[in-house]
Amino acid sequence: MAVAFSEKEKEFIMAKLKDVAKECLGKYGARKTTVDQLVEMTCISKGAFYNFYPSKEALFFAVIEDYQNSIIEGATNKFSTTGNVTIEGFAEIIYELYQNVKQSFLMNIIRNQEFDYLMRKLPDGLILEHHSFDDIIARKMFSTLNIKDGIDIGVITASLRAVFMCMLHVEEIGKKDFDRALKLLIRGLAQQIMEGVSDNE
């Protein structure tokens, strides 16, 4: 017979599952982590796990979304407190965001090239919903910036995703010049989307 959890217990288990999932993603990656590992570390039954998430991939996706929201919230706060953000200021904040990712559990997924694996395992509707959510978050993040007229927020978020995907190809791009190339790409994007002058003008 299934155990009925109180709301407080549900919140605790959800938080614990996400913490454990983040730890496992950092250590083992998405493919090698099993539901058995997750439930053992969380001290719940496998049946209870499926009351919270339909699959381990859905849990991993939720963890990645939470992390994405936290770093974007941080960038949004920096944009809003900086005042009149210049092209260089924008590039620096976005570059810091990527450096944050570089130090996180996500790098294990990136190194193991597991994003494609996760996307294949998730329902199409969830991925579309995620991209729509990306646009909402981006509108919030860029609301304090002087964006050029006619620039589509969806194109900006797609461009940032494209820059982010460069992190999958550090070896091919070249480790020695990667960080400088990343900064150049971000600054180039900033020049394309932002009105106003740079710090050097």
C-alpha positions as CSV (number, residue, x, y, z in Angstrom):
1,M,0.0,0.0,0.0
2,A,1.4,3.4,-1.0
3,V,2.4,5.8,1.7
4,A,0.6,9.2,1.6
5,F,3.1,12.0,2.2
6,S,2.1,15.3,3.9
7,E,2.8,18.5,1.9
8,K,5.8,19.2,4.2
9,E,7.2,15.7,3.5
10,K,6.6,16.1,-0.3
11,E,8.5,19.4,-0.3
12,F,11.4,17.8,1.7
13,I,11.5,14.7,-0.6
14,M,11.4,16.9,-3.8
15,A,14.3,19.0,-2.5
16,K,16.3,15.9,-1.4
17,L,15.7,14.3,-4.8
18,K,17.0,17.4,-6.6
19,D,20.1,17.6,-4.3
20,V,20.8,13.9,-4.9
21,A,20.2,14.2,-8.7
22,K,22.6,17.2,-8.9
23,E,25.3,15.2,-7.0
24,C,24.9,12.1,-9.2
25,L,24.9,14.2,-12.4
26,G,28.2,15.8,-11.2
27,K,29.8,12.4,-10.3
28,Y,28.3,9.9,-12.8
29,G,26.4,11.8,-15.5
30,A,22.8,11.2,-16.7
31,R,23.2,7.8,-18.4
32,K,25.1,6.1,-15.6
33,T,22.8,7.3,-12.8
34,T,20.0,4.9,-12.0
35,V,16.6,5.3,-10.3
36,D,17.8,2.7,-7.8
37,Q,20.7,5.0,-6.9
38,L,18.5,8.0,-6.6
39,V,15.9,6.3,-4.3
40,E,18.6,4.7,-2.1
41,M,20.3,8.1,-1.5
42,T,17.0,9.8,-0.9
43,C,15.7,7.0,1.4
44,I,12.4,6.5,-0.5
45,S,10.9,3.6,-2.4
46,K,11.0,3.3,-6.2
47,G,7.2,3.5,-6.2
48,A,7.4,6.8,-4.3
49,F,9.9,8.2,-6.8
50,Y,7.5,7.7,-9.7
51,N,4.9,9.6,-7.7
52,F,7.2,12.6,-8.1
53,Y,8.7,12.1,-11.5
54,P,7.8,9.9,-14.5
55,S,11.5,9.2,-15.2
56,K,15.0,10.0,-14.0
57,E,15.4,12.2,-17.1
58,A,12.4,14.3,-16.0
59,L,14.1,14.8,-12.6
60,F,17.4,15.8,-14.2
61,F,15.6,18.2,-16.5
62,A,13.9,19.8,-13.5
63,V,17.3,20.2,-11.8
64,I,18.8,21.8,-14.9
65,E,15.9,24.2,-15.1
66,D,16.3,25.2,-11.5
67,Y,20.0,25.8,-12.0
68,Q,19.3,27.8,-15.2
69,N,16.7,29.9,-13.4
70,S,19.2,30.7,-10.5
71,I,22.0,31.8,-12.8
72,I,19.7,33.9,-15.0
73,E,18.2,35.5,-11.9
74,G,21.7,36.4,-10.8
75,A,22.4,38.0,-14.2
76,T,19.0,39.8,-14.2
77,N,19.9,41.3,-10.8
78,K,23.3,42.4,-12.1
79,F,21.7,44.1,-15.1
80,S,19.1,45.9,-13.0
81,T,21.6,47.1,-10.4
82,T,24.3,48.1,-12.9
83,G,22.1,50.9,-14.4
84,N,23.0,51.8,-18.0
85,V,24.6,48.6,-19.1
86,T,27.2,49.0,-21.8
87,I,28.2,46.5,-24.5
88,E,31.2,45.5,-22.5
89,G,29.2,45.3,-19.3
90,F,26.7,43.0,-21.0
91,A,29.5,40.8,-22.4
92,E,31.2,40.6,-18.9
93,I,27.9,39.6,-17.1
94,I,27.1,36.9,-19.7
95,Y,30.7,35.6,-19.7
96,E,30.5,35.3,-15.9
97,L,27.3,33.3,-16.4
98,Y,29.1,30.9,-18.7
99,Q,32.0,30.6,-16.2
100,N,29.4,29.8,-13.5
101,V,28.2,26.9,-15.7
102,K,31.8,25.8,-16.2
103,Q,32.2,25.3,-12.5
104,S,28.9,23.5,-12.0
105,F,27.6,19.9,-12.2
106,L,26.4,20.7,-15.7
107,M,30.0,20.5,-17.0
108,N,29.9,16.7,-16.5
109,I,26.8,16.5,-18.7
110,I,28.5,18.8,-21.3
111,R,31.8,16.8,-21.3
112,N,29.9,13.5,-21.7
113,Q,27.7,15.1,-24.4
114,E,24.5,14.0,-22.6
115,F,22.2,16.8,-23.6
116,D,21.2,15.0,-26.7
117,Y,20.5,11.9,-24.6
118,L,18.3,13.9,-22.2
119,M,16.4,15.7,-25.1
120,R,15.6,12.3,-26.7
121,K,14.2,10.9,-23.5
122,L,11.9,13.9,-22.8
123,P,8.4,14.4,-24.2
124,D,8.4,17.0,-27.1
125,G,5.8,19.1,-25.2
126,L,8.2,19.5,-22.2
127,I,11.0,20.7,-24.5
128,L,8.7,23.2,-26.3
129,E,7.5,24.4,-22.9
130,H,11.1,24.9,-21.8
131,H,12.0,27.0,-24.8
132,S,8.9,29.1,-24.2
133,F,9.9,29.5,-20.6
134,D,13.4,30.5,-21.9
135,D,11.8,33.4,-23.8
136,I,9.8,34.5,-20.7
137,I,13.0,34.5,-18.6
138,A,14.9,36.3,-21.3
139,R,12.3,39.0,-21.5
140,K,12.7,39.5,-17.8
141,M,16.5,39.4,-18.0
142,F,16.7,41.9,-20.9
143,S,13.9,44.2,-19.7
144,T,16.4,46.6,-18.2
145,L,18.7,46.7,-21.3
146,N,18.5,49.1,-24.3
147,I,17.7,46.4,-26.9
148,K,17.5,47.6,-30.5
149,D,14.0,47.9,-32.1
150,G,12.9,44.9,-34.0
151,I,15.2,42.4,-32.3
152,D,13.2,39.2,-31.4
153,I,13.8,37.9,-27.9
154,G,13.5,34.4,-29.2
155,V,16.4,35.0,-31.6
156,I,18.5,36.4,-28.7
157,T,17.8,33.4,-26.5
158,A,18.5,31.0,-29.4
159,S,21.8,32.9,-30.0
160,L,22.8,32.6,-26.4
161,R,22.0,28.9,-26.5
162,A,24.2,28.6,-29.7
163,V,27.1,30.3,-27.8
164,F,26.5,28.0,-24.9
165,M,26.7,25.0,-27.2
166,C,30.3,26.0,-28.0
167,M,31.2,24.6,-24.6
168,L,30.5,21.1,-26.1
169,H,33.4,21.7,-28.5
170,V,36.2,23.1,-26.5
171,E,38.7,20.6,-27.9
172,E,37.8,21.3,-31.5
173,I,37.8,25.1,-31.0
174,G,41.1,24.9,-29.0
175,K,41.5,25.1,-25.2
176,K,44.2,27.8,-25.5
177,D,42.0,30.4,-27.2
178,F,38.6,29.2,-26.1
179,D,37.9,31.8,-23.4
180,R,38.9,34.7,-25.6
181,A,36.9,33.3,-28.5
182,L,33.9,33.0,-26.2
183,K,34.2,36.6,-25.0
184,L,34.5,37.8,-28.6
185,L,31.3,35.9,-29.6
186,I,29.4,37.3,-26.6
187,R,30.6,40.8,-27.4
188,G,29.6,40.4,-31.0
189,L,26.1,39.4,-30.0
190,A,25.9,42.4,-27.7
191,Q,26.8,44.7,-30.5
192,Q,24.1,43.2,-32.7
193,I,21.3,43.5,-30.2
194,M,22.1,46.6,-28.0
195,E,21.6,50.2,-28.7
196,G,24.2,52.7,-27.5
197,V,28.0,52.9,-27.3
198,S,30.7,50.7,-25.9
199,D,32.9,51.5,-23.0
200,N,35.7,52.4,-25.5
201,E,33.7,54.9,-27.4
